[in-house]
Amino acid sequence: MGISIWQLIIILVLIVIPVVIFGPVAKKAGFSRWWSLILIVPLINLIMVWVFAFMEWPAEKKG
């Protein structure tokens, strides 16, 4: 059977959307855009969003 082209496109879209939308937010907060890939991993994404919400952001330390 294998994977169809449409399934591959859907998977790529689901990976690209968090990076495109949340990447600039992470960058503005002082984090790397790569942290937005955490949103793809179930359960870890909830933990990391909780951690990011209550930690001191690097952008706030600069002044």
Backbone torsions as a table, in degrees:
resi	resn	phi	psi	omega
1	MET	NA	-71.8	178.5
2	GLY	85.8	-175.7	-179.0
3	ILE	-100.4	134.9	-179.7
4	SER	-85.1	167.1	-179.7
5	ILE	-65.5	-33.7	179.8
6	TRP	-69.5	-36.9	176.4
7	GLN	-65.6	-39.3	178.0
8	LEU	-64.9	-41.5	178.0
9	ILE	-63.9	-42.6	178.9
10	ILE	-63.1	-42.1	178.3
11	ILE	-63.5	-44.5	178.6
12	LEU	-63.2	-40.4	178.4
13	VAL	-63.8	-42.0	179.5
14	LEU	-66.5	-23.8	177.0
15	ILE	-86.5	-37.4	-175.7
16	VAL	-75.7	-36.3	-176.3
17	ILE	-59.0	-47.8	177.9
18	PRO	-61.6	-36.9	-179.4
19	VAL	-67.7	-41.8	-178.2
20	VAL	-69.9	-40.2	-175.9
21	ILE	-82.1	-48.1	-172.9
22	PHE	-94.7	-11.5	177.4
23	GLY	-60.0	-50.4	177.9
24	PRO	-63.0	-32.5	177.5
25	VAL	-65.4	-44.3	178.1
26	ALA	-64.3	-40.3	179.7
27	LYS	-64.5	-41.6	179.0
28	LYS	-65.9	-31.5	179.1
29	ALA	-79.1	-10.4	178.6
30	GLY	102.9	7.7	179.3
31	PHE	-103.8	166.1	175.6
32	SER	-73.1	148.4	177.3
33	ARG	-64.4	-21.3	-179.4
34	TRP	-65.1	-20.9	177.2
35	TRP	-63.4	-22.4	179.5
36	SER	-68.0	-18.0	176.7
37	LEU	-69.7	-18.6	176.8
38	ILE	-61.2	-27.2	-178.9
39	LEU	-63.9	-14.8	-179.5
40	ILE	-81.8	-28.4	-173.8
41	VAL	-86.8	117.9	-179.4
42	PRO	-63.1	148.9	179.6
43	LEU	69.6	-45.0	176.4
44	ILE	-66.2	-34.6	179.3
45	ASN	-63.3	-38.1	177.9
46	LEU	-65.7	-40.8	179.4
47	ILE	-65.4	-44.5	-178.0
48	MET	-68.9	-36.7	175.7
49	VAL	-63.2	-40.2	177.7
50	TRP	-63.8	-44.4	178.9
51	VAL	-63.6	-46.1	179.8
52	PHE	-62.7	-33.1	-177.9
53	ALA	-68.2	-31.4	-173.2
54	PHE	-112.2	3.8	177.9
55	MET	-96.1	164.1	176.1
56	GLU	-80.4	124.5	-176.4
57	TRP	-80.6	144.8	179.0
58	PRO	-58.0	-31.0	179.6
59	ALA	-66.8	-30.0	179.2
60	GLU	-75.9	-26.3	-179.1
61	LYS	-71.4	-27.5	-175.7
62	LYS	-67.6	-26.1	175.4
63	GLY	128.2	NA	NA
